[in-house]
Amino acid sequence: VRRLCYTRRVHFGSDNHTGASERVLNALATANSGHTHGYGDDDWTRRATAAITEVFEREVDVLYVATGTASNTLALACLVQPWESILCHSQAHILLDESTAPEHQTGGARPTGISGRDGKLTPAHLSAYFASTGADYPHNPRPGALSLAQSSELGLVYSPEELGALSELARSRGLAIHMDGARFANAVAASGRSPADLTWRAGVDVLSLGGTKNGCLAAEAIVCFRSGLAEQLGFRRKRAGHLLSKGRLFGAQFVGWLAEGHWLTLAAHANAQAARLAATLTARPDVRLAWPVQANELFAVLPSSLVASLRAAGAEFYDWYKDSLPSGLALGEGECFIRLVTSFATDDRDLEAFAAALGLAAPAALS
Ligand SMILES: Cc1ncc(COP(=O)(O)O)c(C=O)c1O
């Protein structure tokens, strides 16, 4: 048994290395029978939008796409002009991991990282940017939107108060507010605050609500709190080739995902496993966490020899961008910086195998 534990593959690479939750698959299986109209004109899509309306406690316009990149960049295209910039965290997905899709979809608007090595964006970053950057228009790019990730690029969670302060300042300078919610469920589950408090009540205009990392196969919803965006979003989605003819595929996934708080159950599990993983890792004196673990991602500095032995024991995780290390945390000689991600599918055996590979006792079982 012990040998099996050692050789078990342990997946902390990404929360999109998972399959889908059983409930989501069951919803898809149910939606499989019969004929429906296409392109979102079907009852599954209408039920999904009704469920999202209920979750956010207000009328919203919702369009569905299959990838987070499409969701983020189509949403941003509705908020900015081609000559504008999109202010974001220096590690933002739209800045580092979406190629030039933001520029492509927006017609040229430029994502601009303004946080340096700080974990979260604050009003001070915005003020410093406004104070130090040229406003000689049309020569300089004009800031058109603020894009925030919730949970954040470094696994942190913004409170409604933090979001409110950011959006108030941004709005006073004429910026629209976009939220990259690829891990929004993790933020809701972690904070215990309502989806409404974490979005439109805190000034968010459009949310890219991600299902894919947390139990769906491929389902992302662009949730518009500002009215009047849906029509152009519809044209943009079609033009970009992201309008699915079998719209029920998205509708069914969201119906299964949102029913009875399933999305939050899945996210709470991922968060709890991350907290346990963090407790296990930090039991070793040679491991340092770069940021507190607030959702389902861990960023840690470890001896390279330990990283190599963890990988040899079957653990999978990524080396992470060294320039995202907090300024107070220097990487020593022979150390690596890594990211570990838990998910709804991380089970106790994953943590046991990881603890064994670290030479530690397994954490107590979750349930
Ligand atoms: C913060 C963030 N936003 C968006 C995405 C979605 O990207 P994709 O286009 O790969 O679905 C990811 C996935 O890695 C992410 O981590």
The ligand as a Gaussian input file, in Angstrom:
#p B3LYP/6-31G(d) Opt

LIG

0 1
 C       -7.282000      33.640000     -14.276000
 C       -7.730000      32.848000     -15.476000
 N       -8.580000      33.414000     -16.354000
 C       -9.047000      32.728000     -17.419000
 C       -8.665000      31.423000     -17.662000
 C       -9.294000      30.663000     -18.806000
 O       -8.529000      30.468000     -19.894000
 P       -8.835000      29.469000     -21.077000
 O       -8.960000      30.329000     -22.293000
 O       -7.654000      28.583000     -21.127000
 O      -10.116000      28.745000     -20.821000
 C       -7.754000      30.811000     -16.815000
 C       -7.297000      29.428000     -17.087000
 O       -6.178000      29.046000     -16.901000
 C       -7.271000      31.545000     -15.676000
 O       -6.407000      30.980000     -14.823000

